């Protein structure tokens, strides 16, 4: 307790720096992947993607980021054995943030699309093993998270595959694909607005003391979906048929219809990323602030200040702006060839999977889901449309993330303990 009182301001200062460092890494790596489909499909420029991400990342973090944050803070390791030495938990949270941020910095510099969720969970487990003991690790929770790494890309891939098949049936395989695209486009845009708003209203607002019933939330979400579809319909009506381009590619005009539709899915993807992945950086930060402000008490429940959510959103956006371009092309260009129709289906599927997982409190990996979704739209054209060598490299980067983050966190824990202890 004495160490917490003596060095409390230092711990909070270090936590803010480490939290910004970690969320900067999230933006540089994971959010760049999230926006890569829009850029890779040619629907958005890098500058436009950054602007969209800046706005909707903040919205997702603030409005729907609290549920997953509680899982990252309390669900990975059990701090019950540290009542006598709460400073150990502070060291561990700082070590986890610094370790994950360090690994993400290296991976982003190399252009490797690793999982930030993997990084922080691996770091927390590494600290738990050396700082508390193997019994402190919530292995059942880890098991469910590991299962989500398999299930979530499968769900994202399946949804993307089904969306792509529906586009093919309702639009591409019709006598006039261009008119069919303008007809059905608002329905797809409705799904974007409805899914994102439903989960935000029913699951994400409770941590800022806004409680809305499921029925009312559903009705509001339908209204938002309809409004979104109306706005999208206005944009689609401006699309003009390109007869010259259709001579070389029959669906050239259809792709022009789907390009503005990808603006909606890009907004949804940024929002979904903020709602889920902001927890990776601010969960440990919130734990440190809670311990210091309580004078060393390890509380089972603690309020999540809005300011911490804002710190996380700010750090992620800065990461995207400064280094996101290095990894944005990996998913957008190197797994399968993306067009606006394929990119739209991939982003809609990925955003739906991420935001639904966020509503249930399960910290899934945006990278994994997007890879699954992009593979799903690729499989709609056959296995040959996917670069399996690139998939192999991506999976390898996922595998080495856990042990590296865990080992670095363990070393940093001992260093911090030696400095302050």
PALO-151719 format. One line per field, with one value per residue (C-alpha): residue number from 1; residue in three letters; x, z negated, y. Coordinates in Angstrom, 3 decimals, always signed. Layout:
# residues N
i: [NUM  ...]
aa: [ALA  ...]
px: [X  ...]
pz: [Z  ...]
py: [Y  ...]
# end
This chain:
# residues 421
i: [1  2  3  4  5  6  7  8  9  10  11  12  13  14  15  16  17  18  19  20  21  22  23  24  25  26  27  28  29  30  31  32  33  34  35  36  37  38  39  40  41  42  43  44  45  46  47  48  49  50  51  52  53  54  55  56  57  58  59  60  61  62  63  64  65  66  67  68  69  70  71  72  73  74  75  76  77  78  79  80  81  82  83  84  85  86  87  88  89  90  91  92  93  94  95  96  97  98  99  100  101  102  103  104  105  106  107  108  109  110  111  112  113  114  115  116  117  118  119  120  121  122  123  124  125  126  127  128  129  130  131  132  133  134  135  136  137  138  139  140  141  142  143  144  145  146  147  148  149  150  151  152  153  154  155  156  157  158  159  160  161  162  163  164  165  166  167  168  169  170  171  172  173  174  175  176  177  178  179  180  181  182  183  184  185  186  187  188  189  190  191  192  193  194  195  196  197  198  199  200  201  202  203  204  205  206  207  208  209  210  211  212  213  214  215  216  217  218  219  220  221  222  223  224  225  226  227  228  229  230  231  232  233  234  235  236  237  238  239  240  241  242  243  244  245  246  247  248  249  250  251  252  253  254  255  256  257  258  259  260  261  262  263  264  265  266  267  268  269  270  271  272  273  274  275  276  277  278  279  280  281  282  283  284  285  286  287  288  289  290  291  292  293  294  295  296  297  298  299  300  301  302  303  304  305  306  307  308  309  310  311  312  313  314  315  316  317  318  319  320  321  322  323  324  325  326  327  328  329  330  331  332  333  334  335  336  337  338  339  340  341  342  343  344  345  346  347  348  349  350  351  352  353  354  355  356  357  358  359  360  361  362  363  364  365  366  367  368  369  370  371  372  373  374  375  376  377  378  379  380  381  382  383  384  385  386  387  388  389  390  391  392  393  394  395  396  397  398  399  400  401  402  403  404  405  406  407  408  409  410  411  412  413  414  415  416  417  418  419  420  421]
aa: [UNK  UNK  UNK  UNK  UNK  UNK  UNK  UNK  UNK  UNK  UNK  UNK  UNK  UNK  UNK  UNK  UNK  UNK  UNK  UNK  UNK  UNK  UNK  UNK  UNK  UNK  UNK  UNK  UNK  UNK  UNK  UNK  UNK  UNK  UNK  UNK  UNK  UNK  UNK  UNK  UNK  UNK  UNK  UNK  UNK  UNK  UNK  UNK  UNK  UNK  UNK  UNK  UNK  UNK  UNK  UNK  UNK  UNK  UNK  UNK  UNK  UNK  UNK  UNK  UNK  UNK  UNK  UNK  UNK  UNK  UNK  UNK  UNK  UNK  UNK  UNK  UNK  UNK  UNK  UNK  UNK  UNK  UNK  UNK  UNK  UNK  UNK  UNK  UNK  UNK  UNK  UNK  UNK  UNK  UNK  UNK  UNK  UNK  UNK  UNK  UNK  UNK  UNK  UNK  UNK  UNK  UNK  UNK  UNK  UNK  UNK  UNK  UNK  UNK  UNK  UNK  UNK  UNK  UNK  UNK  UNK  UNK  UNK  UNK  UNK  UNK  UNK  UNK  UNK  UNK  UNK  UNK  UNK  UNK  UNK  UNK  UNK  UNK  UNK  UNK  UNK  UNK  UNK  UNK  UNK  UNK  UNK  UNK  UNK  UNK  UNK  UNK  UNK  UNK  UNK  UNK  UNK  UNK  UNK  UNK  UNK  UNK  UNK  UNK  UNK  UNK  UNK  UNK  UNK  UNK  UNK  UNK  UNK  UNK  UNK  UNK  UNK  UNK  UNK  UNK  UNK  UNK  UNK  UNK  UNK  UNK  UNK  UNK  UNK  UNK  UNK  UNK  UNK  UNK  UNK  UNK  UNK  UNK  UNK  UNK  UNK  UNK  UNK  UNK  UNK  UNK  UNK  UNK  UNK  UNK  UNK  UNK  UNK  UNK  UNK  UNK  UNK  UNK  UNK  UNK  UNK  UNK  UNK  UNK  UNK  UNK  UNK  UNK  UNK  UNK  UNK  UNK  UNK  UNK  UNK  UNK  UNK  UNK  UNK  UNK  UNK  UNK  UNK  UNK  UNK  UNK  UNK  UNK  UNK  UNK  UNK  UNK  UNK  UNK  UNK  UNK  UNK  UNK  UNK  UNK  UNK  UNK  UNK  UNK  UNK  UNK  UNK  UNK  UNK  UNK  UNK  UNK  UNK  UNK  UNK  UNK  UNK  UNK  UNK  UNK  UNK  UNK  UNK  UNK  UNK  UNK  UNK  UNK  UNK  UNK  UNK  UNK  UNK  UNK  UNK  UNK  UNK  UNK  UNK  UNK  UNK  UNK  UNK  UNK  UNK  UNK  UNK  UNK  UNK  UNK  UNK  UNK  UNK  UNK  UNK  UNK  UNK  UNK  UNK  UNK  UNK  UNK  UNK  UNK  UNK  UNK  UNK  UNK  UNK  UNK  UNK  UNK  UNK  UNK  UNK  UNK  UNK  UNK  UNK  UNK  UNK  UNK  UNK  UNK  UNK  UNK  UNK  UNK  UNK  UNK  UNK  UNK  UNK  UNK  UNK  UNK  UNK  UNK  UNK  UNK  UNK  UNK  UNK  UNK  UNK  UNK  UNK  UNK  UNK  UNK  UNK  UNK  UNK  UNK  UNK  UNK  UNK  UNK  UNK  UNK  UNK  UNK  UNK  UNK  UNK  UNK  UNK  UNK  UNK  UNK  UNK  UNK  UNK  UNK  UNK  UNK  UNK  UNK  UNK  UNK  UNK  UNK  UNK  UNK  UNK  UNK  UNK  UNK  UNK  UNK  UNK  UNK  UNK  UNK  UNK  UNK  UNK  UNK  UNK  UNK  UNK]
px: [+0.000  +2.852  +4.355  +0.986  +0.634  +4.234  +4.438  +0.740  +1.138  +4.087  +2.058  -0.827  +1.572  +3.326  -0.035  -1.190  +2.025  +1.935  -1.774  -1.192  +1.766  -0.340  -3.357  -1.004  +0.106  -3.528  -4.165  -0.956  -1.663  -5.202  -7.195  -5.092  -6.262  -9.848  -9.762  -7.602  -10.562  -12.026  -8.676  -7.784  -11.104  -10.471  -13.545  -11.561  -8.197  -5.861  -6.640  -10.397  -10.017  -8.078  -10.760  -13.557  -11.559  -10.870  -14.580  -16.091  -13.251  -13.971  -17.683  -17.202  -14.736  -16.898  -20.352  -19.690  -16.199  -17.025  -18.233  -15.098  -12.887  -14.236  -13.321  -9.746  -9.405  -10.789  -11.384  -7.909  -6.124  -7.462  -5.757  -7.208  -3.768  -2.365  -4.318  -1.123  +0.926  -1.365  +1.675  +2.409  -0.806  +0.239  +3.626  +1.870  -0.576  +2.216  +4.371  +1.486  +0.839  +4.520  +5.056  +2.060  +2.929  +6.540  +5.505  +2.918  +5.531  +7.865  +5.088  +3.738  +7.207  +7.559  +4.032  +2.882  -0.871  -0.799  -3.602  -3.592  -5.998  -3.457  -0.760  -2.394  -3.820  -0.462  +1.201  -1.326  -0.854  +2.928  +2.675  +0.170  +2.439  +5.529  +3.913  +1.132  +1.263  -0.291  -3.405  -4.150  -4.721  -8.400  -7.804  -11.511  -11.761  -8.613  -10.184  -13.293  -11.144  -8.993  -12.186  -13.301  -10.090  -11.272  -15.006  -14.974  -13.044  -15.229  -18.373  -16.976  -16.037  -19.425  -21.318  -19.135  -19.612  -23.405  -23.483  -21.438  -23.799  -26.773  -25.137  -24.490  -28.094  -29.912  -27.646  -24.875  -26.892  -29.816  -30.602  -29.684  -27.123  -26.760  -30.436  -30.562  -27.653  -29.469  -32.632  -31.086  -28.307  -30.433  -31.398  -27.738  -27.102  -30.095  -28.354  -25.257  -27.191  -29.484  -26.822  -24.429  -27.098  -28.897  -25.846  -24.735  -28.131  -28.913  -25.427  -23.019  -24.656  -25.136  -21.596  -22.379  -25.654  -27.991  -30.371  -32.867  -35.156  -34.619  -37.925  -37.274  -33.695  -34.892  -37.390  -34.779  -32.338  -34.897  -35.481  -31.731  -31.398  -34.187  -32.630  -29.256  -30.878  -32.592  -29.317  -27.620  -30.402  -29.883  -26.203  -26.919  -29.339  -26.442  -24.514  -24.313  -24.027  -20.632  -21.416  -17.857  -16.413  -19.091  -17.690  -14.539  -16.148  -19.861  -20.147  -18.148  -21.237  -22.270  -18.891  -19.487  -22.727  -21.027  -18.116  -20.165  -21.857  -18.440  -18.377  -21.108  -19.309  -16.039  -17.829  -19.282  -15.904  -14.209  -17.027  -16.882  -13.113  -13.367  -16.057  -13.981  -10.273  -10.049  -10.246  -6.851  -5.135  -7.349  -8.304  -4.943  -4.782  -8.169  -6.992  -3.932  -6.009  -8.526  -5.853  -4.070  -7.269  -8.501  -5.218  -4.195  -7.536  -8.152  -11.827  -14.019  -15.911  -14.829  -16.146  -14.615  -14.015  -14.984  -11.581  -9.884  -12.060  -11.120  -7.415  -7.818  -9.648  -7.092  -4.135  -5.638  -6.295  -2.755  -1.369  -3.335  -2.211  +1.492  +2.128  -1.101  -0.181  +2.476  -0.022  -3.219  -2.420  -1.935  -5.594  -6.730  -4.395  -2.558  -5.121  -7.499  -8.386  -11.005  -13.594  -16.196  -18.801  -16.432  -15.040  -18.540  -19.547  -16.327  -16.636  -20.345  -19.691  -16.646  -18.317  -21.365  -19.214  -16.997  -19.779  -21.894  -18.889  -18.338  -21.930  -21.405  -18.114  -15.941  -12.626  -12.277  -9.572  -10.537  -7.612  -8.816  -12.376  -11.304  -9.006  -11.914  -14.286  -11.883  -11.271  -15.054  -15.555  -12.560  -13.971  -17.145  -14.977  -13.122  -10.055  -7.758  -8.753  -6.960  -3.215  -2.675  +1.009  -0.031  -2.590  +0.191  +2.393  -0.466  -1.300  +2.380  +2.462  -0.591  +1.066  +4.294  +2.489  +1.333  +4.684  +6.640  +4.227  +4.142  +7.919  +8.531  +5.839  +7.434  +10.826  +9.319  +7.445  +10.698  +12.337  +9.469  +9.448  +13.174  +12.813  +9.937  +10.201]
pz: [+0.000  -0.877  +2.605  +4.191  +2.089  +2.635  +6.370  +7.263  +9.551  +11.256  +11.874  +13.399  +15.567  +16.750  +17.373  +19.550  +21.575  +21.866  +22.737  +25.496  +26.740  +26.862  +28.515  +30.991  +31.936  +32.252  +34.736  +36.664  +37.112  +36.426  +37.520  +40.662  +41.437  +40.692  +43.236  +45.754  +47.537  +48.487  +49.693  +51.447  +53.291  +54.550  +52.825  +50.521  +50.607  +47.638  +46.590  +46.717  +44.730  +42.027  +41.732  +41.431  +38.901  +36.780  +36.381  +36.009  +33.995  +31.259  +31.445  +31.120  +28.262  +26.247  +26.924  +27.022  +25.664  +22.011  +22.148  +23.640  +21.468  +18.349  +19.812  +20.546  +17.107  +14.930  +17.061  +18.120  +14.771  +11.224  +9.017  +5.816  +4.583  +4.685  +1.885  -0.147  +2.823  +5.115  +6.624  +8.373  +10.362  +11.306  +12.492  +14.434  +16.181  +17.125  +18.352  +20.434  +22.095  +22.855  +24.113  +26.430  +27.685  +28.353  +30.357  +32.336  +33.150  +34.582  +36.479  +37.926  +39.043  +40.863  +42.279  +40.452  +39.702  +36.193  +33.666  +31.009  +28.985  +29.102  +28.053  +24.888  +23.779  +24.284  +22.293  +19.441  +19.278  +19.249  +16.285  +14.515  +14.751  +13.277  +11.074  +9.418  +10.502  +13.049  +10.907  +11.425  +15.147  +15.969  +18.281  +18.972  +20.099  +22.175  +23.691  +24.746  +26.228  +28.101  +29.410  +30.600  +32.634  +34.577  +34.548  +35.290  +38.593  +39.572  +38.814  +40.613  +43.596  +43.716  +43.525  +46.236  +48.423  +47.991  +48.640  +51.804  +52.984  +52.378  +54.410  +57.183  +57.186  +56.685  +58.726  +60.835  +62.395  +63.478  +66.946  +65.845  +62.993  +62.783  +62.103  +59.764  +57.794  +57.414  +56.394  +53.751  +52.585  +49.964  +48.432  +47.834  +46.439  +44.103  +42.671  +41.920  +39.990  +38.241  +36.982  +35.692  +33.956  +32.447  +30.652  +29.604  +28.128  +26.430  +25.248  +25.402  +23.676  +20.193  +19.078  +19.597  +17.652  +20.640  +20.438  +23.193  +23.349  +26.043  +27.754  +27.802  +28.899  +31.778  +32.917  +32.751  +34.671  +37.392  +37.677  +37.907  +40.491  +42.582  +42.326  +43.346  +46.293  +47.416  +47.340  +49.186  +51.754  +52.513  +53.148  +55.320  +57.519  +58.503  +59.900  +63.700  +66.021  +67.770  +71.106  +72.358  +69.331  +69.563  +72.943  +71.186  +67.903  +67.731  +64.065  +64.244  +63.555  +60.681  +59.034  +59.323  +57.379  +54.625  +54.240  +52.317  +50.397  +49.015  +47.254  +44.986  +44.301  +43.692  +41.054  +39.557  +39.555  +37.798  +35.242  +34.702  +34.266  +31.698  +29.749  +29.449  +29.753  +27.636  +24.676  +25.573  +24.614  +21.958  +19.967  +18.166  +17.992  +16.248  +13.796  +12.799  +12.318  +10.208  +7.910  +7.384  +6.775  +4.245  +2.325  +3.243  +3.058  +5.875  +6.582  +8.249  +9.977  +10.788  +12.941  +16.370  +16.778  +20.117  +20.235  +20.429  +23.365  +25.089  +24.484  +26.172  +29.171  +29.568  +29.449  +32.044  +34.512  +34.117  +34.792  +38.011  +39.191  +38.484  +39.485  +40.661  +44.334  +43.844  +43.157  +44.728  +48.061  +46.695  +46.366  +49.053  +51.794  +50.994  +49.965  +52.908  +55.534  +54.096  +55.957  +54.310  +54.346  +52.710  +50.327  +49.293  +48.480  +46.551  +44.492  +43.767  +42.573  +40.529  +38.916  +38.013  +36.417  +34.492  +33.121  +32.089  +30.278  +28.607  +27.369  +25.733  +24.112  +26.056  +27.108  +30.632  +33.084  +35.830  +37.878  +37.675  +38.589  +41.545  +42.869  +42.611  +44.319  +47.166  +47.618  +47.677  +50.615  +52.315  +51.888  +53.603  +56.753  +55.911  +53.867  +56.679  +56.074  +52.679  +52.124  +49.711  +49.211  +47.827  +45.576  +44.281  +43.451  +41.661  +39.579  +38.657  +37.389  +35.250  +33.703  +32.650  +31.176  +27.978  +26.780  +27.724  +25.953  +22.896  +22.626  +22.997  +20.401  +17.923  +18.311  +17.990  +14.835  +13.129  +14.278  +12.919  +9.654  +9.282  +9.999  +7.610  +5.155]
py: [+0.000  +2.378  +2.038  +2.852  +6.010  +7.097  +6.536  +6.904  +9.955  +8.269  +5.122  +7.082  +9.074  +5.922  +4.244  +7.143  +7.042  +3.236  +3.303  +5.841  +3.777  +0.630  +2.280  +3.943  +0.429  -0.651  +2.140  +1.541  -2.151  -3.288  -0.253  -0.044  -3.581  -2.597  +0.222  -1.652  -3.250  +0.133  +1.430  -1.825  -1.875  +1.650  +3.072  +5.382  +7.082  +6.690  +10.281  +9.679  +6.456  +8.298  +10.997  +8.412  +6.423  +9.505  +10.278  +6.820  +5.316  +7.858  +7.136  +3.382  +3.708  +6.080  +4.633  +0.891  +0.265  -0.352  -3.952  -5.467  -3.268  -4.939  -8.344  -7.274  -5.658  -8.431  -11.503  -12.619  -12.939  -13.174  -10.568  -12.069  -13.146  -9.620  -7.907  -7.610  -6.410  -4.382  -2.713  -6.036  -5.643  -2.111  -3.392  -6.124  -3.815  -1.396  -4.291  -5.645  -2.277  -1.681  -5.235  -5.201  -1.717  -2.769  -5.826  -3.851  -1.208  -3.851  -5.624  -2.370  -1.264  -4.611  -4.418  -7.565  -7.677  -9.126  -9.206  -6.510  -8.659  -11.483  -9.061  -7.716  -11.070  -12.778  -9.989  -10.293  -14.056  -13.607  -11.239  -13.487  -16.518  -14.814  -12.174  -14.163  -17.795  -20.127  -20.447  -16.746  -17.147  -17.606  -20.547  -21.068  -17.443  -17.876  -20.977  -19.084  -16.320  -18.835  -20.426  -16.992  -16.731  -19.772  -19.117  -15.374  -15.552  -18.498  -16.479  -13.434  -15.579  -17.297  -13.996  -12.468  -15.542  -15.358  -11.605  -12.154  -14.894  -12.598  -9.828  -12.299  -13.557  -10.247  -7.993  -9.500  -12.347  -10.152  -8.769  -5.218  -5.398  -1.606  -0.974  -3.976  -2.486  +0.823  -1.068  -3.341  -1.043  +0.756  -2.606  -3.462  +0.016  -0.487  -3.570  -1.491  +1.174  -1.305  -3.731  -1.096  +0.989  -2.030  -3.355  +0.125  +1.018  -2.303  -3.288  -0.394  +2.560  +1.116  +2.002  +5.696  +5.360  +5.293  +2.334  +1.606  -1.439  -4.058  -3.244  +0.494  -0.121  -2.286  +0.343  +3.102  +0.905  +0.244  +3.992  +4.654  +1.888  +3.389  +6.857  +5.445  +3.654  +6.869  +8.787  +5.934  +5.815  +9.491  +8.854  +5.828  +7.758  +10.007  +7.042  +7.111  +4.158  +3.967  +2.320  +2.657  +0.852  -1.853  -2.879  -4.150  -5.197  -5.892  -4.926  -1.686  +0.436  -1.860  -1.296  +2.456  +1.982  +0.003  +2.428  +5.043  +2.219  +1.315  +4.675  +3.322  +0.044  +1.916  +4.010  +0.833  -0.901  +2.008  +2.149  -1.608  -1.478  +1.305  -0.540  -3.713  -2.956  +0.189  -2.200  -3.637  -0.401  +1.150  -1.961  -2.199  +1.612  +1.701  -0.977  +1.108  +4.266  +2.326  +0.872  +4.195  +6.186  +3.608  +3.780  +0.234  -1.570  -4.039  -3.459  -6.050  -3.252  +0.256  +3.073  +3.554  +7.288  +8.787  +10.441  +7.030  +5.998  +9.247  +8.578  +5.214  +6.625  +9.409  +7.013  +4.689  +7.498  +8.870  +5.385  +5.109  +8.541  +8.010  +4.388  +2.790  +3.003  +0.308  -2.467  -1.103  -2.742  -6.263  -7.157  -4.735  -5.975  -9.212  -11.852  -11.630  -9.066  -6.732  -4.678  -2.421  -5.229  -7.703  -5.122  -4.074  -7.652  -8.259  -5.072  -5.555  -9.105  -8.113  -5.112  -7.193  -9.907  -7.472  -5.301  -8.304  -9.767  -6.401  -6.430  -9.823  -8.751  -11.204  -9.588  -10.959  -9.953  -7.530  -8.816  -12.417  -11.503  -9.382  -12.064  -14.508  -12.081  -11.304  -15.032  -15.511  -13.140  -14.722  -18.227  -17.072  -17.036  -20.258  -21.253  -20.156  -16.531  -16.540  -16.149  -19.032  -18.141  -14.771  -16.455  -18.709  -15.712  -13.976  -17.050  -17.448  -13.864  -14.647  -17.697  -15.959  -12.950  -14.673  -16.046  -12.923  -10.572  -12.843  -13.140  -9.392  -8.619  -11.016  -9.322  -5.833  -6.873  -7.804  -4.557  -2.418  -4.336  -3.732  -0.004  +0.713  -2.149]
# end
